[in-house]
Amino acid sequence: MTCKYKHLTLDARQEIQKGLKDGKTFTEIGEIVGKDPSTISKEVRAHLITEQTGTRSRSFNPCKKRNTCTHERDVCESCFNAFSFRNTYCSTCGMCTIKCDEFEEEICQKLKKPPYVCNGCKQIRSCTLEKKKYDAKKAQKDYEELRSESREGIDLTPEELRRIDDVVSPLVKQGQSIHQICVNNADEIMVDERSIYNYIDAGILTVGNLDLPRKVRYRKRKQKKVVHVDKKCHLGRTYEDFLAFMEAHPDYAVVEMDSVEGTRDSTKVLLTIYFRDSSLMLAFLREANTARSVTDVFDELDEMLGREQFKKLFPVILTDRGSEFTDPASIEFDKEGKRRTYIFYCDPQRSNQKGGIEVTHEFIRRILPKGTSFKYLKQEQVELMMNHINSYARKKLNDRSANQLFSFFHGDEVATKLGIKAIPSNEIILKPELLNQ
């Protein structure tokens, strides 16, 4: 088969998948599809699918000590196997990987060298480690989505955005114009003046239009370019991937994440986090709607709660495709590269896929109606608002409050760390007057 097209087709990708299953090298596969071996290598590595599956008799368990582990129904505080009449070791449970203090992840060394996937591995049926696979149909779908997105907006990686923001924002706050900043720092910024204005318009830099001395006087443009940051961040994290992941890990709790914006006179925005198990919502005021500000919130939560508790509260996070959520790796992994959570994205224009957080936003809008400026809003006021919302008993919760359910599932100590306080039912206010007291 000779591929006459510049880009790989579905047929070519299916040949790659078949070749991997048959144990062929990249060179041999390249000869079949008419492509250079390096092209095959890049294709496979760009479309790796991560699977956390076990075997028929053992759950997924990547712990180095899984074969010598002696823990027996004692890792979890309340083991669901506690009443079993047979001995059940924690290593067979599937939950010990996120709850055991002695857990050390083992990564298959074969995945560090070609072909980088498990498609043709003869030990896959007995392996309980994390697996990497290549699927032709999934790769084709990812390619088509990426091609569609690449035809609109502006492409930036998180690293490029940080580099630009680190140079531009401090100088703007010092009163310098965008033109002068671009002239004096051309080698560091490496984008033109118009692009900087587009980034500021899109709200992906720390500074906003109000920080510019003359920009706010200009008439607002009718059309604004769509800005996309790191288009590849969705690969392997789609809603379809989320459903597959949850099917393999039904015991993992899901947390939904979104943003709530005020009027354009302020760059401030709320990051909202919704716990599906209790319907409780947290909200954090950010100075700008940037990916870095989202990461900062999770870094602070990780430090405040401790890694063990953080992983229990945030095992899986589901969010939309907003530009502020396009640096998932910095949330999933800490600065040392250790995983602390998993991020997945809803499909475009499908807010119903995270309906819980959307419904709870209605309570926020009772207190902060659309058209309300966040310019003078403070985090203390946000916490007060959320305590009133979370203390409100709801029919769908059997006339209990989200506060009560959260404390039941996670304990009063964790609730206290997060600043969650109960408000007496007759003192709850869900109107703008709450923040005017």
N, C-alpha and C positions, 0 to 999 in steps of 0.2 A: 504493500500500500504506500503510495507516495502522496504526501499532503501538498496540494498545489496552492493552498491558501497561506497567507502570512500568519494568521492566527490559527490556533488549534481548533478543530471542529469537534463536535460530539463523537463522531466516529473515531477520530484520532484519540480522543480521551478514553474511549472504550477499549481501544487497542492497548493503550498504556495500562489500564486497569487489568486487562487480561494478561499482559506481559508480566506485571508485578505478581499476579497470582501464580503464574507459571515459573516464577523465580528467574526471569530473564534480567540481564544487566541493562543499564541505561543505554549503553551502546547498541545492544541488540534491539531494544525497543525503538531507538532512534532510527535504525535502519528500516524497521517495519513501517513507521509513520513518516519517514522522510525528513526527520529533524535531527539537529545536532544533539548529542548526549547531554550537553549543558542545558539545552531547552527542556528536555525531559526532566532533568533534575530540578530545575526551577519550578516547573509545573507541579511536580509532586510535592515539593516543600511549600509551595504557595497555597495549596489546597488540602493540607492535612486535616483530617477529622479526628478529634480526640474522643475516645470511647472509654468509659470507666465501667467495664463489665467484668464479671467473674466467669466461673464455669457452671456447669449444671449442679455441682455439689458444693461449690464455695462462692461466697460473695466477693465482689471487688475488694481487694486488699493489697495496697502497694507497700505495706510496711516491711522493712528489712527483717523484722523479728517475727514475721507471721508464722514461720514454720517451727519456731522455738518458743512462742508465746505461751505463758502459763496462766494468763488471766482467765478467770472463769466466772462470768456474770458479775463482775465487780467494777467494771470501768464506768458504767452509767449509774447514776443515782437510783433510777428506777428502771431496772432491766425488764423488757417485755418477755424475756425468756426465764424470768425468775421462778415461775411455777412449772417449768418443764420437768418431766420426770427423768429426762436423760441429761447427762453432762453436756453443757453447751459452752464452748470456749468463745471468748470475745472475738477472737480472730476470724470466726466464721459468721459474725453478725453483720458486718458491713458498716456499722456506725462507729466502730472504734477508731477509725482513721481521723475523725474530727473531734473525738472526745478523750482519747488516751494521751496522757502526758508523755509517754515513752515512744510515741509514734515517730518513726524516721522513714521518710519516703525513699523507696527504691525505684530508680528509673532504668528501664532496660537499656543496656549498653548498645544493643544492636540498632537502636533507633538513632544513634549518633553518627552512623555511617550509612552509605547507600545500601538499600534503597530508601531508608528512613521510615519505612512503613511496615506494618505487620501482615499485609495482604497475602504474602506467600510463606509466612512463617509456619513451620510444622508443629510448633509448640503452642499455637494460639488457643487450642481447645483446652489446654491445662493451665493456661496463664491467668493469674489474677491481678497483674499489673496494669497500669494505664496503657492503652493501645493507641497507635496512630494508624489511620487507614486512608487510602485514596479511593474516592468514589467518583466515577466519570460524570454521572448525572448531576451530582452536587457541585462538582468543579465547574461544569458548564453553566449551571444556574448562577453560581457566584461570579463567574466571568461576565455573564450577561448583565447582572445587576451593577457590577463595577463599571462596565462599558457605558451603561445608561447614565450613571451618576457622573462619569468623567466628562460628559458633554455639557454639563452645566455647573456654575459656581466656580469656586476657587479652591484649589487643592493645597492643603497644608498638613504636614505631619505634626504631632505634638511637640517634637523636638524643635522644628522650625518655628512653631508658634512661640515656644518659650524663649528662643533666641531673639525673636523680634520684640516680644513683650518686654524682655529684660532691658533692651536698649531704648525703646520708644517711650514706654509709660513713665519711667522716672524723669526723663527729659521734658515730657509734656507737663508733668506736675511742677517742673521748675520754671514753666512759662515759655518754653521754646516752641516754635512753630514746627509743624510736620515737615515743611519744606527745608528748614534749616537742619532738622534732625537727619533727614535723608541725605542732604549734601555732606554733612560732617561725618556720617556713619555709613556711607554707602557700602563699604566692604563688609560690614558686620550685618547689616539688614538684608541686603541683596534682593530687595523688591522696590518697586517705584512708589512715588508719593501717592498716586491714585489708589494703589493697593492698600496702603496704610489706612487711608480714609475709609475704604470698604470694610476693612477689618474692624475699625472702630464703630462704624455703622451697624455691623453685625453683632457687636457686643462680645467679641471674642478676645479683646485686649482688656487689661486692667482699667485703663482710662476710658472715658466715654466722651460723647460730644460736648457735654457741659464743661469738660476740662479744657476744651480748645477755646482760645480767646476770641476767635472770629467765626468759627464754624457755625455756632448756634444762631448767628444772624442770617445765615443763608436760608433761602427757601427750601423746604424739604423736597427731595426728589420724589417723583411719583412712583418710580420703580427702583428697587434695590436688589442688587445681586445676591443670589443665594450663596452662602459660604459653607463649604463642606471641609471638615478637618479630618484628615486621615481616613479616606474612604474604605480602607481595608480593615478597619477596626470591627466591622460587622461580620467579617468572615469567621465562620465557626461559632458565631454568637447570635444567630438569627432566632426567631421565635420557633421555627421548626427544630433547631438545635436545642432550644430550651425544653420543648416537649419531650424530646428524646432523652435529654439529661434527667428530667424529672421522672420519666418512666423507669430509668435505671436507678434513681435515688429517690424513691417516694417518701422517705423519711426526712428529707431536707426541707427546711422551712423556706418560704419565699418572701422576699421583701421587695416592694415596688418603690420606684424612685422617679421623681419628676421635679419640675420647677414651677413656681408661681411668680409672675411678673407684675410690677406696678405700672405707673405711667412713665413716659419717656423722659420726664424731667430728672430722673434718677437712674443710676446704673444698678442700684441695689435690687436683689432678687432673692426669693426664698428657695431653698432646697428642701423638698419634702420627702420623707421616708415613711412608708406605710407597711406595717407588719400584718400580713394576711391572717396569721393565727389569732390575733386579738383585735384587729381593726384599729389599733393605736397608730397615731401618726406623730412623727417628730418633724420639726421645721427649724431650719438654720438660715439666718440672714447672712447673705454674702454681698460683698461690696461690688462685685461684677459677675456677670453670667459667663464665667470662663471654666474650662476644664480643670485648670489648676485649683480654682476655689473649691470645686467639688472634691478633688483629691485631698485638699487640706482638711475638709470636714471629716473624711474617713480616717485620715491620719490621727486627728485629734481623738476621735472615738476609739480607735485602736489603742492609743496610749492610755486613755482614761479607763477603759473597760478591762484592758489586758487581753492578750492574744486569744486565750482560751475562750473567754466570754464573748469576745468579738466574733469568733468563728461560729459560736452557737447562735448568736443573734442574726448574723448576716452570712449564712452559708451560700445563698443564691440571691442575686439582685436582678430584677427585671425593670428595664427602663425604656424610654423612647429614643428616637434617633436625633435628638437635639445636639447642637454643636458642643454644648457644655459636657456632654457625656461621651465624647469621642476619644478619650484617653483611658480606655478600660484597664489597660495593663497596670497603670499606676494605682488603681483601686484594688485590682485583683492581687497584686504583689506588693510587699513592702519594699523599702529601700535596699534591703539585702537580697531581694529576689525570692523571698519566701511567700508562697501563696496563702492568702487569707480569705478569699471569697471567689465567686464566679459571677461574671456579668453577662447578661443576655439582653437582646433588643427586641422590642415589638416590631411587627411589620409596619411599613409606612401607612399613615392614616388609619391606624387601628388602635385607637385609644381604649377601646373596649377590652383589649387583651390585658390591660391593667386597670380594670374597671373599679377596683376597690379604692385606689388612690384618687381617681377622678371624682367619685361620689363624695369622698371626704373633703375634697377641695371645695365643695359647695358650702361646707361649714365655714371654711376660711373666708369665702366670699360674703358670708353673712356679716362678718366683722370687718373685712377689708374688701368692700365691693369693687368691681371693675371700675377703673377710673380713679382709684385711690393711689396717691403717691406714696412711695416707700422712702422718700428722701429723708424724713426725720424718724423713721421707724428704728427701734432698737431691739437687740436680741432679747432683752428682759421683757419687752412687750410681746414679742413673738412667743416666748415661753409661757407667759400668762394666757395668751390666746389659746395655745395648744392645751394647756391644763384645763381650761373651761370646755374646750371641744371634747377632749378625751374623758372628761368626767360626766359627760352628758349620756344618760342611759338611752339605749336604742332598742327598738322593738326587735330588730333582726338579731340582737345579742341577748334575747330573752329578758329584756328590760334591765340588762346590766351595762355597765360602762366599759369602754375600752381599757381604762385604767385598771379596773378590777380584773379583767381577763389577762392583761399583760402581767400584772403582779402574780397572778395564779400560775401562769406558764413559766415566768422567768424569775420570780422572787422580788421581794420588796427592796432588797439591797441594790439590785440592778436598776430598778425603777428610780431609786433615790440618786444613783450616780448620773442618770440621764436627766435629772431635774424634773421628774414626773411627780406632780402633787395632786391630790384629790381635792376637788372643790365641792362643798355641800350642794346638794341638788337644787335647793331653793335659792342659792346664790349664783348659779350659773347664768352668765350673760352671753348671748350669741348675737350681739348687735355692735355697731361701731362705737357705741357709747362706752364699751368695755375699756378701750384704749384711751379714752378721754378723761378717765378718772384721775 
